[in-house]
Structure formats: C-alpha cells, structure tokens
Amino acid sequence: MYQNIENITFTIAFFFYIVAAISYLVLVTKLSGKVEKGATWATIAGFAFHTVAMIARTIGSQRVPFSNQYEFALSFAWGIILSFLVLYMIYRFGAIGAFVMPLGILVMGYAAMQNKTVRPLMPALQSLWLTFHVGTAILSYGAFALSAAIATIYLVDSKRTSERKILEDPVVSDILAYRVTVFGLLMLTIVIISGAIWAQKAWSRYWAWDPKETWSLITWIIYAIYIHLRLRKNWKGKMAAWFSIVGFVSVLFTFVGVNVLLPSIHSYVS
Amino acid sequence: MNKKTKKVLNFIASLKVAVVLLILIALYIVIGTLIPQHSGPQFYLDRYETLGPTILALSLDKAYSSLIFIILVILFTINLTLCTVLSLKSQFKQMSDDYYPPFNEKGEVIEEKDEKIVRALFKKRHFKVSGDKELKGAKFRWGVLGATITHIGLIILFLGGTIGNLKSDERNVTLLPTNQHYFEEEGFLLTLEEFYMTFDDDGELKQYISRVNIKDDDGTTLTKELWVNKPLHYKGLKFYQANFGWTGNLRVVDTDKQEIIAEGLLRGGRSYFVEDAHLTILLYGYYPDLAIGHGQQPVTLTNQENNPHFAVVLYQFGQPVDSYIIAPNQAICFENYNITFTHAVAYTGLLVRSDPSYPIVLTSFIVILLGMFVSFYCYPRFVSYEDGKLRTCSRRNQWVFRQSIVSDLNRLKKKD
C-alpha cells in the first residue's frame, strides 16, 4: 500500500513541479507577471505531495529514505525545493524558481530512473548517524543547487539591460548566492564531520580517503576558496557566480559521478 | 622584527599562498581518487604505460601518504598558523569598544528623523550603544574571531591527524567461540563467548554480533556484546566488529584401523596434510546457502545455513586429485580414508585499535563548527545615527544587514 501511495504522490509532485517550472519561466520571460502566485502554489502543492511520498517511503521501509541512490535523489530534490521555498518566504523572489525548479525536476527524473526496491540496511548503515549525516547532506546539496541557480541568474542578468533583468538588482542575486552558499558550506562541514565520527564508530577511522569522502572534501575546498576570496579579496559578481556553478558541478559529481565511476565504501548507495 | 622578515612572513601567511596550496592539495587528491592506490609498481607500468613512470615518480600510487602530499599539508598548516597569528592583533583591535569601521555613505543612508524610534531599534537589536551627539552601536564585535577560531580548529585537526598517524596502533584478532587473547600491555584476557548473525524475515543479514568476556588482571570481569557501529571500549582499546569467516570441523577416519586420525576446525582457504598418504585436504570454502553461479562456481545466496555445503579439493604428492562439494557429514572416500566435515563454525574478526588522537580530533571538529558558525552568523554589525541619518556597516553582509534594519525600523514605526 505504501509503495502505491509513494508512486502516486511522487508522480503528482513531479507534475506540479513541471507546472511550477513552466509558470516561473513565463514569469521570467515577462510574458505575464500574474503567474507567480500560481507557480508558487504549484511548488507548494508539489512539495506537499513530495513530502507525502517521502513519508510513505519511510513508513514502508521503516527507516528514513536516505540509503540508496533512489532515496537520496528523492531527498536531494526535496532539499532543493525546500531551500527555494524558504528563500521565497523570506525575500519573495519568485523568478529564482525558473532556475531552481528545473534542477529539482532533473534530480526527480534521475530518482525515477533508479531502482526503487526497498532493501534492508546493511549493518554499517544501521546507525542514528545516517539520519543526521544524510539529512544535513540534503540541506547542504539543496543550498548549493539554489546558490548555483541564483548565480546563473546573476550571469544572465549581467548581460541584460535593466528592464530585462530577472532580479532588478544584480547585487541582490550576488549576495543571495553568497548567503545560500555560506549555509550550504556550514551544512557540508557538518556532513563531513558527522561522516567522520560515524566512520570512526563503524570502521575505527575518521578518514579513509574513500572517493566519496575525498570528493566531499574537494567540494568543501572549492567553496572554502570561494568564501575566502569573496571576504578577503572582495571577489564578487561574475567570478563568484562561476565559483558557485563550479562548486555545484563538484556536488553533482560527488553525488552521481563517484557512485557510478569510482569504487567506494559508499557504493551501497548505488 | 625587520622589514624583510615581516615581508617574508606576510607572504607565507598570504591568502594567495593558501589558495595555491589548497588548489594543489585538491588536484593531488583528485588524482588520488582516479588512480587505483597501493597496487604495486608493475601494475602502474602495465596499465598506464607511458604515464606509469610519472605516476610512480610523483608517488601518485600512494597519493595520501606520499612525501609530496605530506609536504603540501605541512606548508598549508604553516600558512594557516602564520595567517592566524598575524591577524590576531588587528582582530583584537577591532574587538575594542572604541573601534568603528568607516560608514559607507553611498546609497546606504536610511532617513529617520525620530531619534526615539532609532534608540528603540538599537535596544531591540541589542546593540551596545555609545556617544551622545552621534549615536553609535555595535553588536557581535567578537564575531571577528570567527575565522581565527575555524583556523585554530583546522590546526588542531592536523595536529590530531599527525598524532593519530604516529601513535595509533591497529591489529586484527581472529577468534572462534571459546578462543582467548591476552592483552599483555593492558593486562586483561579477552574470551569470545559467542559470535552470531541476525537475519530479518526475508533472510537478509541484519547484524554481526560478538559476545566477549573480559577478565582483567585486577579481578574485574565483564561480558559485553559488540557489533558494527557499536565498538567496545576497554582500557584505551577499541574493539570493532570488522569481519567474519567460516571454519569447517574436519574429521579424517582411517577405515582400515577404524580410528579417527584427525579432527579439528579448518578455516576456509586452509589445508590439512595427512602425512602417511601425502594427502592434502584443502577446504576451498564453506557455502551456508549453496547455489551454483556463473562458470559453475559455487556461491552462497545468504549467510543463513539453509543449504550448507563444503567445497573440498584433494591433492596427493602436490598434484590435484579431485574436487568435491559435500554436505555436512557426507563422506569423501579416498583410499583408506573417510573425510568428512561435520559442521561449520563462524569465527569473528575483531579490529583492535588504540588511538590517542580521538579527543583531539573531536575537539577540532567542535572548534571548526563553532568558528564557522560565528564567522557566518555572528559577524560584527555596526550602526551610527546622526542628524536623522541612520547608517549601517557590516563587512560580511552589508545588504542583508541593512535590509533587516530597514524592516525592523518599519515594524517599529507601525507599532508606534
């Protein structure tokens, strides 16, 4: 029963996200300013169904849905939409949705292509750290996706005249991307640290240079360089935007690339 | 300190050097993830042909323990330490009550004639206010130390890592039920009482559990269970459930004499030699839930003993004689010998580690997180008010800070 609920709500959420993405695109192309409200409601509705799908998965598998590629993609997309909705609640910049929603849809699409079979957790994953470690990873990755979307808006706006800009003031998109990145980096630090503590409990060592943890460190280094250059050398604007995008590419590689291409003790997520 | 030394120190502590080192470290570890590690020189020469010698010369075959990587990390630690020390003076200066940064005029001024509302705003936002004619307020002055705290955390982490590498000790102990291991230095005897696996309803493995008994030289006795994710701590040692394996109980009977000539547990992959017949009995493997996989190779579907079988190979005078897949108690008759495996017993593999760096590394984690939180969310904020003009200043987040002041001000005005 829970599997059915999960499948149905997943599909409905996906549908709502597509509607929202199209509406936000209409908003951004200035064809109509009236769609913002509808787009936001579609996002909220999609997010609600998405949450129900995750709850159904949790009840059906009797654990948090964080343990394989499908479950993490499902949660990752949830994190992206959550980050966007939180930002929207604070600043009301609906246009960002035109860039964030497609990312959410892509990750949902990726989830749909994965094996959905519920498998029991292997002994190493049977820990409360799983919830904390992967939960913060979802928030972190969601924030980095949002930051990359805002950075893209900055780059698009930097080539446009003031009437055609997506966000009126490019300074605002630059600052928002930075703020969101900062949150993502703090969360990523918690991910790496909680992973290290967990690894010590399960395998005796904090760090084993496993490809997944190594690539998380690489992502951390990229964002750490970005933050330092921004704060100390005043690197703003285009360079900062490109850094956000490169950082997110590293996030995606850590998520998908490492699982597919590199043998890892994290391979149980594939 | 003379000018030249200062210049050199400033260069070593510079962000430029830090970024270059971080990029080099990142590149090195990226390559480390792409090239298989610790595979032996010939592997790299065969697989990478022309690149092979370069990989070996740059120690990319053992990237994370190579001299180049260690030097990069040491240089980065020096850079970080110097940067932290050199910036302390100016940070302490910025923490003093009389320090205020220059307030930027451009587009930053908020017009507000009512001083009472501004004072109420400063109070609401918990600014420490000074001045009479020109009101000045500051908050989170200590937040300027955020980056320094993070850097100190990283330095402690490197220190912990170094101590861990130099002082930690790791060994594997394999025990069958009732087997004992005496830890001489720590003065206690460890006995494996039981090793077992638990399974869920679908037969999937849930956990590996070892129940051990500790008898200390001081007379203390305790019994504990450990499993994956739940190590056992005793006298500075940590015991981890690392692996397991199977042994088969081998029985060799001389049928002519009607006597058992050998009986005992034989581990998978090990052999027993019957001297009189120059016969070697190799237990190739134990398959608790036998199935035949690709290439007609025996495999086990689960670790539950649903269909237990032993794979056995016999050699005589060093030459293979035959191979068998037999059930428990099923006999192999060879010459005047009856060879059986009566049952299987699982053994546990415990990883025993002592590492004095644990508390140091844990401390570093807390310090790093604290530093980042302070740096990102408790950064210094300054306000000034004079002649109906309210100015805000925050090096970290000017736009957001100004926005929050404007919205708070509007809220207060509405309330008023």
Boltz contact constraints between the chains, C-beta under 6 A:
constraints:
  - contact:
      token1: [A, 120]
      token2: [B, 200]
      max_distance: 6.0
  - contact:
      token1: [A, 120]
      token2: [B, 204]
      max_distance: 6.0
  - contact:
      token1: [A, 123]
      token2: [B, 207]
      max_distance: 6.0
  - contact:
      token1: [A, 123]
      token2: [B, 228]
      max_distance: 6.0
  - contact:
      token1: [A, 124]
      token2: [B, 228]
      max_distance: 6.0
  - contact:
      token1: [A, 127]
      token2: [B, 229]
      max_distance: 6.0
  - contact:
      token1: [A, 175]
      token2: [B, 399]
      max_distance: 6.0
  - contact:
      token1: [A, 182]
      token2: [B, 376]
      max_distance: 6.0
  - contact:
      token1: [A, 186]
      token2: [B, 372]
      max_distance: 6.0
  - contact:
      token1: [A, 186]
      token2: [B, 376]
      max_distance: 6.0
  - contact:
      token1: [A, 189]
      token2: [B, 372]
      max_distance: 6.0
  - contact:
      token1: [A, 193]
      token2: [B, 365]
      max_distance: 6.0
  - contact:
      token1: [A, 201]
      token2: [B, 229]
      max_distance: 6.0
  - contact:
      token1: [A, 202]
      token2: [B, 228]
      max_distance: 6.0
  - contact:
      token1: [A, 202]
      token2: [B, 229]
      max_distance: 6.0
  - contact:
      token1: [A, 204]
      token2: [B, 240]
      max_distance: 6.0
  - contact:
      token1: [A, 204]
      token2: [B, 351]
      max_distance: 6.0
  - contact:
      token1: [A, 204]
      token2: [B, 353]
      max_distance: 6.0
  - contact:
      token1: [A, 206]
      token2: [B, 361]
      max_distance: 6.0
  - contact:
      token1: [A, 209]
      token2: [B, 64]
      max_distance: 6.0
  - contact:
      token1: [A, 211]
      token2: [B, 33]
      max_distance: 6.0
  - contact:
      token1: [A, 214]
      token2: [B, 29]
      max_distance: 6.0
  - contact:
      token1: [A, 214]
      token2: [B, 33]
      max_distance: 6.0
  - contact:
      token1: [A, 218]
      token2: [B, 26]
      max_distance: 6.0
  - contact:
      token1: [A, 221]
      token2: [B, 22]
      max_distance: 6.0
  - contact:
      token1: [A, 221]
      token2: [B, 26]
      max_distance: 6.0
  - contact:
      token1: [A, 225]
      token2: [B, 19]
      max_distance: 6.0
  - contact:
      token1: [A, 225]
      token2: [B, 22]
      max_distance: 6.0
  - contact:
      token1: [A, 232]
      token2: [B, 15]
      max_distance: 6.0
  - contact:
      token1: [A, 262]
      token2: [B, 33]
      max_distance: 6.0
